[in-house]
Amino acid sequence: MNYITDHFVLESCLKIFISSVFGILLGIERRNHMHAIGIRTMLLITTSCSLLGILSFYGAGAATKASGDPTRIAAGVVTGIGFLGGGVIMRQGLNIMGITTAAIIWTSAALGLAIGYGLYLPAIFVFIFIIITLPLFKKIERAYFPASRMKMINLTYSNDDADIKAVKKVLAAHGIIMREMNYSNTFEDEKFKVEILVNSPGEIDFAKLGKDLKKTGKLLKFSFQ
């Protein structure tokens, strides 16, 4: 029996087209947030996974004996897409970046496979749900968890008369959450150094922060890494 009919070809083209639209829109969402992965990558993932889903479905139906296994190619996609997702996860200083983008890569692969198998409504539901919830929860995270980035603050005083309590109050006033504080004293040049590991919000007035910290003692140097 010939499974390559005109209807099959047209439906396959429709599946790939819908997948490409999803991939383009997901790529635009990542680019709007200045992430490395973009439109072309997402387009390639969704369309190729959709094609693989079609091939898997066709291979199972066109099998001459018994029935084929339509999950074999999908299982290979799930395994392979993990390597691609892992490639966008990177460490920047004290922070881990790219986890959300890696998850979107998984999602785009799942959408492509779902459309390839003809599961239009579940794929459309998942796509709309993601497009709506991603920016929504980003606003919620910024509102309720503003200090999300790990940073290092280094303070150098001319002597050991720094007011540490005042330093803590200044950091709290700027929305900075202190995680750990280390001290060191250089006796030769009489310098007192404070190293503070903090959770920092995305936007900080560094000029005002520096002026406020200067009031906590004879501050010689201030760095925010």
PyMOL commands that place a pseudoatom at each C-alpha (Angstrom):
pseudoatom trace, name=CA, resn=MET, resi=1, chain=A, elem=C, hetatm=0, pos=[0.000, 0.000, 0.000]
pseudoatom trace, name=CA, resn=ASN, resi=2, chain=A, elem=C, hetatm=0, pos=[1.364, 3.401, -0.958]
pseudoatom trace, name=CA, resn=TYR, resi=3, chain=A, elem=C, hetatm=0, pos=[1.196, 5.795, 2.005]
pseudoatom trace, name=CA, resn=ILE, resi=4, chain=A, elem=C, hetatm=0, pos=[2.565, 8.784, 0.040]
pseudoatom trace, name=CA, resn=THR, resi=5, chain=A, elem=C, hetatm=0, pos=[-0.677, 10.266, -1.210]
pseudoatom trace, name=CA, resn=ASP, resi=6, chain=A, elem=C, hetatm=0, pos=[-1.421, 13.842, -2.196]
pseudoatom trace, name=CA, resn=HIS, resi=7, chain=A, elem=C, hetatm=0, pos=[-3.304, 14.298, 1.068]
pseudoatom trace, name=CA, resn=PHE, resi=8, chain=A, elem=C, hetatm=0, pos=[-0.321, 12.974, 3.066]
pseudoatom trace, name=CA, resn=VAL, resi=9, chain=A, elem=C, hetatm=0, pos=[2.092, 15.345, 1.306]
pseudoatom trace, name=CA, resn=LEU, resi=10, chain=A, elem=C, hetatm=0, pos=[-0.151, 18.401, 1.752]
pseudoatom trace, name=CA, resn=GLU, resi=11, chain=A, elem=C, hetatm=0, pos=[-0.796, 17.580, 5.403]
pseudoatom trace, name=CA, resn=SER, resi=12, chain=A, elem=C, hetatm=0, pos=[2.943, 17.104, 5.984]
pseudoatom trace, name=CA, resn=CYS, resi=13, chain=A, elem=C, hetatm=0, pos=[3.678, 20.521, 4.453]
pseudoatom trace, name=CA, resn=LEU, resi=14, chain=A, elem=C, hetatm=0, pos=[0.992, 22.060, 6.688]
pseudoatom trace, name=CA, resn=LYS, resi=15, chain=A, elem=C, hetatm=0, pos=[2.555, 20.433, 9.760]
pseudoatom trace, name=CA, resn=ILE, resi=16, chain=A, elem=C, hetatm=0, pos=[6.005, 21.761, 8.884]
pseudoatom trace, name=CA, resn=PHE, resi=17, chain=A, elem=C, hetatm=0, pos=[4.595, 25.236, 8.213]
pseudoatom trace, name=CA, resn=ILE, resi=18, chain=A, elem=C, hetatm=0, pos=[2.823, 25.368, 11.595]
pseudoatom trace, name=CA, resn=SER, resi=19, chain=A, elem=C, hetatm=0, pos=[6.002, 24.155, 13.299]
pseudoatom trace, name=CA, resn=SER, resi=20, chain=A, elem=C, hetatm=0, pos=[8.033, 26.856, 11.566]
pseudoatom trace, name=CA, resn=VAL, resi=21, chain=A, elem=C, hetatm=0, pos=[5.623, 29.545, 12.780]
pseudoatom trace, name=CA, resn=PHE, resi=22, chain=A, elem=C, hetatm=0, pos=[5.956, 28.293, 16.372]
pseudoatom trace, name=CA, resn=GLY, resi=23, chain=A, elem=C, hetatm=0, pos=[9.746, 28.197, 16.044]
pseudoatom trace, name=CA, resn=ILE, resi=24, chain=A, elem=C, hetatm=0, pos=[9.933, 31.738, 14.670]
pseudoatom trace, name=CA, resn=LEU, resi=25, chain=A, elem=C, hetatm=0, pos=[7.738, 33.135, 17.462]
pseudoatom trace, name=CA, resn=LEU, resi=26, chain=A, elem=C, hetatm=0, pos=[9.714, 31.300, 20.180]
pseudoatom trace, name=CA, resn=GLY, resi=27, chain=A, elem=C, hetatm=0, pos=[12.941, 32.605, 18.635]
pseudoatom trace, name=CA, resn=ILE, resi=28, chain=A, elem=C, hetatm=0, pos=[11.609, 36.154, 18.675]
pseudoatom trace, name=CA, resn=GLU, resi=29, chain=A, elem=C, hetatm=0, pos=[10.703, 35.732, 22.361]
pseudoatom trace, name=CA, resn=ARG, resi=30, chain=A, elem=C, hetatm=0, pos=[14.303, 34.701, 23.184]
pseudoatom trace, name=CA, resn=ARG, resi=31, chain=A, elem=C, hetatm=0, pos=[15.829, 37.470, 21.057]
pseudoatom trace, name=CA, resn=ASN, resi=32, chain=A, elem=C, hetatm=0, pos=[13.672, 40.070, 22.797]
pseudoatom trace, name=CA, resn=HIS, resi=33, chain=A, elem=C, hetatm=0, pos=[15.414, 39.051, 26.027]
pseudoatom trace, name=CA, resn=MET, resi=34, chain=A, elem=C, hetatm=0, pos=[18.887, 39.249, 24.416]
pseudoatom trace, name=CA, resn=HIS, resi=35, chain=A, elem=C, hetatm=0, pos=[19.669, 35.541, 24.618]
pseudoatom trace, name=CA, resn=ALA, resi=36, chain=A, elem=C, hetatm=0, pos=[22.204, 33.787, 22.401]
pseudoatom trace, name=CA, resn=ILE, resi=37, chain=A, elem=C, hetatm=0, pos=[19.756, 31.405, 20.768]
pseudoatom trace, name=CA, resn=GLY, resi=38, chain=A, elem=C, hetatm=0, pos=[17.525, 33.096, 18.226]
pseudoatom trace, name=CA, resn=ILE, resi=39, chain=A, elem=C, hetatm=0, pos=[14.988, 32.796, 15.440]
pseudoatom trace, name=CA, resn=ARG, resi=40, chain=A, elem=C, hetatm=0, pos=[16.974, 30.624, 13.042]
pseudoatom trace, name=CA, resn=THR, resi=41, chain=A, elem=C, hetatm=0, pos=[17.893, 28.081, 15.723]
pseudoatom trace, name=CA, resn=MET, resi=42, chain=A, elem=C, hetatm=0, pos=[14.326, 27.693, 16.947]
pseudoatom trace, name=CA, resn=LEU, resi=43, chain=A, elem=C, hetatm=0, pos=[13.076, 27.513, 13.359]
pseudoatom trace, name=CA, resn=LEU, resi=44, chain=A, elem=C, hetatm=0, pos=[15.501, 24.692, 12.578]
pseudoatom trace, name=CA, resn=ILE, resi=45, chain=A, elem=C, hetatm=0, pos=[14.570, 22.772, 15.740]
pseudoatom trace, name=CA, resn=THR, resi=46, chain=A, elem=C, hetatm=0, pos=[10.788, 22.902, 15.320]
pseudoatom trace, name=CA, resn=THR, resi=47, chain=A, elem=C, hetatm=0, pos=[10.727, 22.192, 11.579]
pseudoatom trace, name=CA, resn=SER, resi=48, chain=A, elem=C, hetatm=0, pos=[13.300, 19.386, 11.736]
pseudoatom trace, name=CA, resn=CYS, resi=49, chain=A, elem=C, hetatm=0, pos=[11.558, 17.743, 14.694]
pseudoatom trace, name=CA, resn=SER, resi=50, chain=A, elem=C, hetatm=0, pos=[8.252, 18.033, 12.879]
pseudoatom trace, name=CA, resn=LEU, resi=51, chain=A, elem=C, hetatm=0, pos=[9.789, 16.322, 9.857]
pseudoatom trace, name=CA, resn=LEU, resi=52, chain=A, elem=C, hetatm=0, pos=[11.231, 13.585, 12.069]
pseudoatom trace, name=CA, resn=GLY, resi=53, chain=A, elem=C, hetatm=0, pos=[7.796, 13.083, 13.612]
pseudoatom trace, name=CA, resn=ILE, resi=54, chain=A, elem=C, hetatm=0, pos=[6.301, 12.718, 10.128]
pseudoatom trace, name=CA, resn=LEU, resi=55, chain=A, elem=C, hetatm=0, pos=[9.021, 10.251, 9.144]
pseudoatom trace, name=CA, resn=SER, resi=56, chain=A, elem=C, hetatm=0, pos=[8.475, 8.235, 12.306]
pseudoatom trace, name=CA, resn=PHE, resi=57, chain=A, elem=C, hetatm=0, pos=[4.717, 8.163, 11.774]
pseudoatom trace, name=CA, resn=TYR, resi=58, chain=A, elem=C, hetatm=0, pos=[5.134, 7.273, 8.102]
pseudoatom trace, name=CA, resn=GLY, resi=59, chain=A, elem=C, hetatm=0, pos=[7.723, 4.587, 8.843]
pseudoatom trace, name=CA, resn=ALA, resi=60, chain=A, elem=C, hetatm=0, pos=[5.395, 2.885, 11.311]
pseudoatom trace, name=CA, resn=GLY, resi=61, chain=A, elem=C, hetatm=0, pos=[2.460, 2.940, 8.891]
pseudoatom trace, name=CA, resn=ALA, resi=62, chain=A, elem=C, hetatm=0, pos=[4.496, 1.835, 5.900]
pseudoatom trace, name=CA, resn=ALA, resi=63, chain=A, elem=C, hetatm=0, pos=[6.070, -1.113, 7.698]
pseudoatom trace, name=CA, resn=THR, resi=64, chain=A, elem=C, hetatm=0, pos=[5.550, -4.322, 5.732]
pseudoatom trace, name=CA, resn=LYS, resi=65, chain=A, elem=C, hetatm=0, pos=[5.442, -6.619, 8.762]
pseudoatom trace, name=CA, resn=ALA, resi=66, chain=A, elem=C, hetatm=0, pos=[3.315, -6.195, 11.881]
pseudoatom trace, name=CA, resn=SER, resi=67, chain=A, elem=C, hetatm=0, pos=[3.609, -2.546, 12.889]
pseudoatom trace, name=CA, resn=GLY, resi=68, chain=A, elem=C, hetatm=0, pos=[6.586, -0.242, 13.201]
pseudoatom trace, name=CA, resn=ASP, resi=69, chain=A, elem=C, hetatm=0, pos=[7.608, 1.652, 16.289]
pseudoatom trace, name=CA, resn=PRO, resi=70, chain=A, elem=C, hetatm=0, pos=[6.643, 5.320, 15.840]
pseudoatom trace, name=CA, resn=THR, resi=71, chain=A, elem=C, hetatm=0, pos=[8.422, 6.240, 19.080]
pseudoatom trace, name=CA, resn=ARG, resi=72, chain=A, elem=C, hetatm=0, pos=[11.908, 5.205, 17.957]
pseudoatom trace, name=CA, resn=ILE, resi=73, chain=A, elem=C, hetatm=0, pos=[12.797, 8.433, 16.165]
pseudoatom trace, name=CA, resn=ALA, resi=74, chain=A, elem=C, hetatm=0, pos=[11.090, 10.503, 18.868]
pseudoatom trace, name=CA, resn=ALA, resi=75, chain=A, elem=C, hetatm=0, pos=[13.258, 8.804, 21.498]
pseudoatom trace, name=CA, resn=GLY, resi=76, chain=A, elem=C, hetatm=0, pos=[16.339, 9.711, 19.474]
pseudoatom trace, name=CA, resn=VAL, resi=77, chain=A, elem=C, hetatm=0, pos=[15.185, 13.328, 19.265]
pseudoatom trace, name=CA, resn=VAL, resi=78, chain=A, elem=C, hetatm=0, pos=[14.669, 13.511, 23.038]
pseudoatom trace, name=CA, resn=THR, resi=79, chain=A, elem=C, hetatm=0, pos=[18.192, 12.191, 23.590]
pseudoatom trace, name=CA, resn=GLY, resi=80, chain=A, elem=C, hetatm=0, pos=[19.837, 14.411, 21.001]
pseudoatom trace, name=CA, resn=ILE, resi=81, chain=A, elem=C, hetatm=0, pos=[18.058, 17.614, 21.926]
pseudoatom trace, name=CA, resn=GLY, resi=82, chain=A, elem=C, hetatm=0, pos=[19.531, 17.347, 25.426]
pseudoatom trace, name=CA, resn=PHE, resi=83, chain=A, elem=C, hetatm=0, pos=[23.014, 17.983, 24.033]
pseudoatom trace, name=CA, resn=LEU, resi=84, chain=A, elem=C, hetatm=0, pos=[21.791, 21.038, 22.154]
pseudoatom trace, name=CA, resn=GLY, resi=85, chain=A, elem=C, hetatm=0, pos=[20.056, 22.376, 25.263]
pseudoatom trace, name=CA, resn=GLY, resi=86, chain=A, elem=C, hetatm=0, pos=[23.137, 21.771, 27.391]
pseudoatom trace, name=CA, resn=GLY, resi=87, chain=A, elem=C, hetatm=0, pos=[25.186, 23.883, 24.985]
pseudoatom trace, name=CA, resn=VAL, resi=88, chain=A, elem=C, hetatm=0, pos=[23.328, 27.091, 25.860]
pseudoatom trace, name=CA, resn=ILE, resi=89, chain=A, elem=C, hetatm=0, pos=[23.719, 26.700, 29.639]
pseudoatom trace, name=CA, resn=MET, resi=90, chain=A, elem=C, hetatm=0, pos=[26.763, 28.648, 30.784]
pseudoatom trace, name=CA, resn=ARG, resi=91, chain=A, elem=C, hetatm=0, pos=[28.288, 30.099, 33.906]
pseudoatom trace, name=CA, resn=GLN, resi=92, chain=A, elem=C, hetatm=0, pos=[28.704, 33.860, 34.102]
pseudoatom trace, name=CA, resn=GLY, resi=93, chain=A, elem=C, hetatm=0, pos=[30.582, 34.784, 37.241]
pseudoatom trace, name=CA, resn=LEU, resi=94, chain=A, elem=C, hetatm=0, pos=[28.549, 33.449, 40.152]
pseudoatom trace, name=CA, resn=ASN, resi=95, chain=A, elem=C, hetatm=0, pos=[25.398, 32.931, 38.092]
pseudoatom trace, name=CA, resn=ILE, resi=96, chain=A, elem=C, hetatm=0, pos=[24.107, 30.124, 35.869]
pseudoatom trace, name=CA, resn=MET, resi=97, chain=A, elem=C, hetatm=0, pos=[22.568, 31.443, 32.646]
pseudoatom trace, name=CA, resn=GLY, resi=98, chain=A, elem=C, hetatm=0, pos=[20.572, 29.848, 29.847]
pseudoatom trace, name=CA, resn=ILE, resi=99, chain=A, elem=C, hetatm=0, pos=[18.464, 27.329, 31.746]
pseudoatom trace, name=CA, resn=THR, resi=100, chain=A, elem=C, hetatm=0, pos=[15.179, 28.821, 30.506]
pseudoatom trace, name=CA, resn=THR, resi=101, chain=A, elem=C, hetatm=0, pos=[16.486, 28.885, 26.942]
pseudoatom trace, name=CA, resn=ALA, resi=102, chain=A, elem=C, hetatm=0, pos=[17.505, 25.228, 27.239]
pseudoatom trace, name=CA, resn=ALA, resi=103, chain=A, elem=C, hetatm=0, pos=[13.997, 24.404, 28.434]
pseudoatom trace, name=CA, resn=ILE, resi=104, chain=A, elem=C, hetatm=0, pos=[12.524, 26.285, 25.467]
pseudoatom trace, name=CA, resn=ILE, resi=105, chain=A, elem=C, hetatm=0, pos=[14.703, 24.192, 23.148]
pseudoatom trace, name=CA, resn=TRP, resi=106, chain=A, elem=C, hetatm=0, pos=[13.114, 21.077, 24.667]
pseudoatom trace, name=CA, resn=THR, resi=107, chain=A, elem=C, hetatm=0, pos=[9.692, 22.644, 24.259]
pseudoatom trace, name=CA, resn=SER, resi=108, chain=A, elem=C, hetatm=0, pos=[10.251, 23.557, 20.627]
pseudoatom trace, name=CA, resn=ALA, resi=109, chain=A, elem=C, hetatm=0, pos=[11.353, 19.980, 19.916]
pseudoatom trace, name=CA, resn=ALA, resi=110, chain=A, elem=C, hetatm=0, pos=[8.249, 18.635, 21.650]
pseudoatom trace, name=CA, resn=LEU, resi=111, chain=A, elem=C, hetatm=0, pos=[6.032, 21.014, 19.664]
pseudoatom trace, name=CA, resn=GLY, resi=112, chain=A, elem=C, hetatm=0, pos=[7.636, 19.925, 16.405]
pseudoatom trace, name=CA, resn=LEU, resi=113, chain=A, elem=C, hetatm=0, pos=[7.157, 16.237, 17.190]
pseudoatom trace, name=CA, resn=ALA, resi=114, chain=A, elem=C, hetatm=0, pos=[3.568, 16.773, 18.346]
pseudoatom trace, name=CA, resn=ILE, resi=115, chain=A, elem=C, hetatm=0, pos=[2.680, 18.527, 15.105]
pseudoatom trace, name=CA, resn=GLY, resi=116, chain=A, elem=C, hetatm=0, pos=[4.542, 15.872, 13.164]
pseudoatom trace, name=CA, resn=TYR, resi=117, chain=A, elem=C, hetatm=0, pos=[2.270, 13.250, 14.733]
pseudoatom trace, name=CA, resn=GLY, resi=118, chain=A, elem=C, hetatm=0, pos=[-0.785, 15.380, 13.946]
pseudoatom trace, name=CA, resn=LEU, resi=119, chain=A, elem=C, hetatm=0, pos=[-1.577, 16.446, 17.520]
pseudoatom trace, name=CA, resn=TYR, resi=120, chain=A, elem=C, hetatm=0, pos=[-2.495, 19.999, 16.561]
pseudoatom trace, name=CA, resn=LEU, resi=121, chain=A, elem=C, hetatm=0, pos=[-4.683, 21.041, 19.480]
pseudoatom trace, name=CA, resn=PRO, resi=122, chain=A, elem=C, hetatm=0, pos=[-2.273, 19.922, 22.266]
pseudoatom trace, name=CA, resn=ALA, resi=123, chain=A, elem=C, hetatm=0, pos=[0.611, 21.626, 20.459]
pseudoatom trace, name=CA, resn=ILE, resi=124, chain=A, elem=C, hetatm=0, pos=[-1.335, 24.866, 20.002]
pseudoatom trace, name=CA, resn=PHE, resi=125, chain=A, elem=C, hetatm=0, pos=[-2.454, 24.795, 23.647]
pseudoatom trace, name=CA, resn=VAL, resi=126, chain=A, elem=C, hetatm=0, pos=[1.120, 24.291, 24.915]
pseudoatom trace, name=CA, resn=PHE, resi=127, chain=A, elem=C, hetatm=0, pos=[2.444, 27.020, 22.609]
pseudoatom trace, name=CA, resn=ILE, resi=128, chain=A, elem=C, hetatm=0, pos=[-0.161, 29.599, 23.676]
pseudoatom trace, name=CA, resn=PHE, resi=129, chain=A, elem=C, hetatm=0, pos=[0.285, 28.650, 27.337]
pseudoatom trace, name=CA, resn=ILE, resi=130, chain=A, elem=C, hetatm=0, pos=[4.066, 29.176, 27.124]
pseudoatom trace, name=CA, resn=ILE, resi=131, chain=A, elem=C, hetatm=0, pos=[3.861, 32.465, 25.225]
pseudoatom trace, name=CA, resn=ILE, resi=132, chain=A, elem=C, hetatm=0, pos=[1.451, 33.859, 27.831]
pseudoatom trace, name=CA, resn=THR, resi=133, chain=A, elem=C, hetatm=0, pos=[3.055, 32.506, 31.008]
pseudoatom trace, name=CA, resn=LEU, resi=134, chain=A, elem=C, hetatm=0, pos=[6.752, 33.195, 30.276]
pseudoatom trace, name=CA, resn=PRO, resi=135, chain=A, elem=C, hetatm=0, pos=[6.501, 37.025, 30.336]
pseudoatom trace, name=CA, resn=LEU, resi=136, chain=A, elem=C, hetatm=0, pos=[3.852, 36.872, 33.090]
pseudoatom trace, name=CA, resn=PHE, resi=137, chain=A, elem=C, hetatm=0, pos=[6.012, 34.881, 35.494]
pseudoatom trace, name=CA, resn=LYS, resi=138, chain=A, elem=C, hetatm=0, pos=[9.054, 36.968, 34.622]
pseudoatom trace, name=CA, resn=LYS, resi=139, chain=A, elem=C, hetatm=0, pos=[7.170, 40.017, 35.941]
pseudoatom trace, name=CA, resn=ILE, resi=140, chain=A, elem=C, hetatm=0, pos=[6.100, 38.068, 39.024]
pseudoatom trace, name=CA, resn=GLU, resi=141, chain=A, elem=C, hetatm=0, pos=[9.699, 36.977, 39.689]
pseudoatom trace, name=CA, resn=ARG, resi=142, chain=A, elem=C, hetatm=0, pos=[10.939, 40.547, 39.363]
pseudoatom trace, name=CA, resn=ALA, resi=143, chain=A, elem=C, hetatm=0, pos=[8.190, 41.788, 41.685]
pseudoatom trace, name=CA, resn=TYR, resi=144, chain=A, elem=C, hetatm=0, pos=[8.548, 39.179, 44.452]
pseudoatom trace, name=CA, resn=PHE, resi=145, chain=A, elem=C, hetatm=0, pos=[12.134, 37.955, 43.947]
pseudoatom trace, name=CA, resn=PRO, resi=146, chain=A, elem=C, hetatm=0, pos=[14.011, 41.070, 42.787]
pseudoatom trace, name=CA, resn=ALA, resi=147, chain=A, elem=C, hetatm=0, pos=[17.413, 40.087, 44.242]
pseudoatom trace, name=CA, resn=SER, resi=148, chain=A, elem=C, hetatm=0, pos=[18.093, 37.125, 41.995]
pseudoatom trace, name=CA, resn=ARG, resi=149, chain=A, elem=C, hetatm=0, pos=[21.650, 37.681, 40.738]
pseudoatom trace, name=CA, resn=MET, resi=150, chain=A, elem=C, hetatm=0, pos=[24.714, 36.626, 42.727]
pseudoatom trace, name=CA, resn=LYS, resi=151, chain=A, elem=C, hetatm=0, pos=[27.311, 39.419, 42.982]
pseudoatom trace, name=CA, resn=MET, resi=152, chain=A, elem=C, hetatm=0, pos=[30.491, 40.180, 44.883]
pseudoatom trace, name=CA, resn=ILE, resi=153, chain=A, elem=C, hetatm=0, pos=[31.079, 43.520, 46.633]
pseudoatom trace, name=CA, resn=ASN, resi=154, chain=A, elem=C, hetatm=0, pos=[34.630, 44.458, 47.622]
pseudoatom trace, name=CA, resn=LEU, resi=155, chain=A, elem=C, hetatm=0, pos=[35.276, 47.305, 50.054]
pseudoatom trace, name=CA, resn=THR, resi=156, chain=A, elem=C, hetatm=0, pos=[38.699, 48.606, 51.087]
pseudoatom trace, name=CA, resn=TYR, resi=157, chain=A, elem=C, hetatm=0, pos=[39.044, 50.932, 54.093]
pseudoatom trace, name=CA, resn=SER, resi=158, chain=A, elem=C, hetatm=0, pos=[42.091, 52.865, 55.224]
pseudoatom trace, name=CA, resn=ASN, resi=159, chain=A, elem=C, hetatm=0, pos=[41.926, 51.257, 58.658]
pseudoatom trace, name=CA, resn=ASP, resi=160, chain=A, elem=C, hetatm=0, pos=[39.762, 48.873, 60.672]
pseudoatom trace, name=CA, resn=ASP, resi=161, chain=A, elem=C, hetatm=0, pos=[37.202, 51.416, 61.892]
pseudoatom trace, name=CA, resn=ALA, resi=162, chain=A, elem=C, hetatm=0, pos=[34.616, 50.443, 59.236]
pseudoatom trace, name=CA, resn=ASP, resi=163, chain=A, elem=C, hetatm=0, pos=[31.079, 50.393, 60.550]
pseudoatom trace, name=CA, resn=ILE, resi=164, chain=A, elem=C, hetatm=0, pos=[29.910, 46.938, 59.438]
pseudoatom trace, name=CA, resn=LYS, resi=165, chain=A, elem=C, hetatm=0, pos=[26.401, 47.461, 60.831]
pseudoatom trace, name=CA, resn=ALA, resi=166, chain=A, elem=C, hetatm=0, pos=[26.095, 50.595, 58.713]
pseudoatom trace, name=CA, resn=VAL, resi=167, chain=A, elem=C, hetatm=0, pos=[27.304, 48.653, 55.669]
pseudoatom trace, name=CA, resn=LYS, resi=168, chain=A, elem=C, hetatm=0, pos=[24.552, 46.068, 56.198]
pseudoatom trace, name=CA, resn=LYS, resi=169, chain=A, elem=C, hetatm=0, pos=[21.935, 48.813, 56.515]
pseudoatom trace, name=CA, resn=VAL, resi=170, chain=A, elem=C, hetatm=0, pos=[23.118, 50.479, 53.286]
pseudoatom trace, name=CA, resn=LEU, resi=171, chain=A, elem=C, hetatm=0, pos=[22.945, 47.212, 51.366]
pseudoatom trace, name=CA, resn=ALA, resi=172, chain=A, elem=C, hetatm=0, pos=[19.468, 46.454, 52.685]
pseudoatom trace, name=CA, resn=ALA, resi=173, chain=A, elem=C, hetatm=0, pos=[18.291, 49.957, 51.743]
pseudoatom trace, name=CA, resn=HIS, resi=174, chain=A, elem=C, hetatm=0, pos=[19.346, 49.297, 48.137]
pseudoatom trace, name=CA, resn=GLY, resi=175, chain=A, elem=C, hetatm=0, pos=[17.501, 45.958, 48.004]
pseudoatom trace, name=CA, resn=ILE, resi=176, chain=A, elem=C, hetatm=0, pos=[20.702, 43.917, 48.245]
pseudoatom trace, name=CA, resn=ILE, resi=177, chain=A, elem=C, hetatm=0, pos=[20.556, 40.720, 50.301]
pseudoatom trace, name=CA, resn=MET, resi=178, chain=A, elem=C, hetatm=0, pos=[23.794, 39.782, 52.031]
pseudoatom trace, name=CA, resn=ARG, resi=179, chain=A, elem=C, hetatm=0, pos=[24.725, 36.100, 51.869]
pseudoatom trace, name=CA, resn=GLU, resi=180, chain=A, elem=C, hetatm=0, pos=[28.273, 35.949, 53.220]
pseudoatom trace, name=CA, resn=MET, resi=181, chain=A, elem=C, hetatm=0, pos=[30.899, 38.393, 54.497]
pseudoatom trace, name=CA, resn=ASN, resi=182, chain=A, elem=C, hetatm=0, pos=[34.677, 37.896, 54.725]
pseudoatom trace, name=CA, resn=TYR, resi=183, chain=A, elem=C, hetatm=0, pos=[37.278, 40.193, 56.268]
pseudoatom trace, name=CA, resn=SER, resi=184, chain=A, elem=C, hetatm=0, pos=[41.007, 40.630, 55.730]
pseudoatom trace, name=CA, resn=ASN, resi=185, chain=A, elem=C, hetatm=0, pos=[43.488, 43.030, 57.317]
pseudoatom trace, name=CA, resn=THR, resi=186, chain=A, elem=C, hetatm=0, pos=[46.770, 44.168, 55.713]
pseudoatom trace, name=CA, resn=PHE, resi=187, chain=A, elem=C, hetatm=0, pos=[49.001, 45.470, 58.509]
pseudoatom trace, name=CA, resn=GLU, resi=188, chain=A, elem=C, hetatm=0, pos=[51.754, 46.887, 56.265]
pseudoatom trace, name=CA, resn=ASP, resi=189, chain=A, elem=C, hetatm=0, pos=[49.598, 49.523, 54.597]
pseudoatom trace, name=CA, resn=GLU, resi=190, chain=A, elem=C, hetatm=0, pos=[46.901, 49.463, 57.295]
pseudoatom trace, name=CA, resn=LYS, resi=191, chain=A, elem=C, hetatm=0, pos=[44.079, 48.480, 54.993]
pseudoatom trace, name=CA, resn=PHE, resi=192, chain=A, elem=C, hetatm=0, pos=[40.925, 46.695, 56.043]
pseudoatom trace, name=CA, resn=LYS, resi=193, chain=A, elem=C, hetatm=0, pos=[39.151, 44.741, 53.291]
pseudoatom trace, name=CA, resn=VAL, resi=194, chain=A, elem=C, hetatm=0, pos=[35.590, 43.446, 53.282]
pseudoatom trace, name=CA, resn=GLU, resi=195, chain=A, elem=C, hetatm=0, pos=[34.357, 40.916, 50.724]
pseudoatom trace, name=CA, resn=ILE, resi=196, chain=A, elem=C, hetatm=0, pos=[30.587, 40.437, 50.607]
pseudoatom trace, name=CA, resn=LEU, resi=197, chain=A, elem=C, hetatm=0, pos=[28.664, 37.829, 48.620]
pseudoatom trace, name=CA, resn=VAL, resi=198, chain=A, elem=C, hetatm=0, pos=[25.182, 39.184, 47.879]
pseudoatom trace, name=CA, resn=ASN, resi=199, chain=A, elem=C, hetatm=0, pos=[21.977, 38.650, 45.947]
pseudoatom trace, name=CA, resn=SER, resi=200, chain=A, elem=C, hetatm=0, pos=[21.450, 41.740, 43.854]
pseudoatom trace, name=CA, resn=PRO, resi=201, chain=A, elem=C, hetatm=0, pos=[18.411, 43.143, 41.995]
pseudoatom trace, name=CA, resn=GLY, resi=202, chain=A, elem=C, hetatm=0, pos=[18.714, 43.831, 38.290]
pseudoatom trace, name=CA, resn=GLU, resi=203, chain=A, elem=C, hetatm=0, pos=[18.855, 47.619, 38.587]
pseudoatom trace, name=CA, resn=ILE, resi=204, chain=A, elem=C, hetatm=0, pos=[21.021, 49.446, 41.126]
pseudoatom trace, name=CA, resn=ASP, resi=205, chain=A, elem=C, hetatm=0, pos=[22.026, 53.098, 41.432]
pseudoatom trace, name=CA, resn=PHE, resi=206, chain=A, elem=C, hetatm=0, pos=[25.762, 52.462, 41.750]
pseudoatom trace, name=CA, resn=ALA, resi=207, chain=A, elem=C, hetatm=0, pos=[26.613, 56.145, 42.242]
pseudoatom trace, name=CA, resn=LYS, resi=208, chain=A, elem=C, hetatm=0, pos=[24.238, 56.453, 45.211]
pseudoatom trace, name=CA, resn=LEU, resi=209, chain=A, elem=C, hetatm=0, pos=[25.345, 53.076, 46.575]
pseudoatom trace, name=CA, resn=GLY, resi=210, chain=A, elem=C, hetatm=0, pos=[28.962, 54.248, 46.512]
pseudoatom trace, name=CA, resn=LYS, resi=211, chain=A, elem=C, hetatm=0, pos=[28.108, 57.529, 48.262]
pseudoatom trace, name=CA, resn=ASP, resi=212, chain=A, elem=C, hetatm=0, pos=[26.151, 55.712, 50.963]
pseudoatom trace, name=CA, resn=LEU, resi=213, chain=A, elem=C, hetatm=0, pos=[28.957, 53.199, 51.547]
pseudoatom trace, name=CA, resn=LYS, resi=214, chain=A, elem=C, hetatm=0, pos=[31.473, 56.031, 51.787]
pseudoatom trace, name=CA, resn=LYS, resi=215, chain=A, elem=C, hetatm=0, pos=[29.684, 57.158, 54.943]
pseudoatom trace, name=CA, resn=THR, resi=216, chain=A, elem=C, hetatm=0, pos=[30.423, 53.831, 56.658]
pseudoatom trace, name=CA, resn=GLY, resi=217, chain=A, elem=C, hetatm=0, pos=[34.116, 54.620, 57.241]
pseudoatom trace, name=CA, resn=LYS, resi=218, chain=A, elem=C, hetatm=0, pos=[37.264, 55.781, 55.448]
pseudoatom trace, name=CA, resn=LEU, resi=219, chain=A, elem=C, hetatm=0, pos=[36.436, 53.976, 52.240]
pseudoatom trace, name=CA, resn=LEU, resi=220, chain=A, elem=C, hetatm=0, pos=[39.301, 53.876, 49.723]
pseudoatom trace, name=CA, resn=LYS, resi=221, chain=A, elem=C, hetatm=0, pos=[37.943, 51.480, 47.111]
pseudoatom trace, name=CA, resn=PHE, resi=222, chain=A, elem=C, hetatm=0, pos=[34.547, 50.070, 46.155]
pseudoatom trace, name=CA, resn=SER, resi=223, chain=A, elem=C, hetatm=0, pos=[33.934, 47.437, 43.484]
pseudoatom trace, name=CA, resn=PHE, resi=224, chain=A, elem=C, hetatm=0, pos=[30.803, 45.560, 42.465]
pseudoatom trace, name=CA, resn=GLN, resi=225, chain=A, elem=C, hetatm=0, pos=[31.470, 42.407, 40.423]
for i in range(1, 225): cmd.bond("trace and resi %d" % i, "trace and resi %d" % (i + 1))
show_as sticks, trace
zoom trace
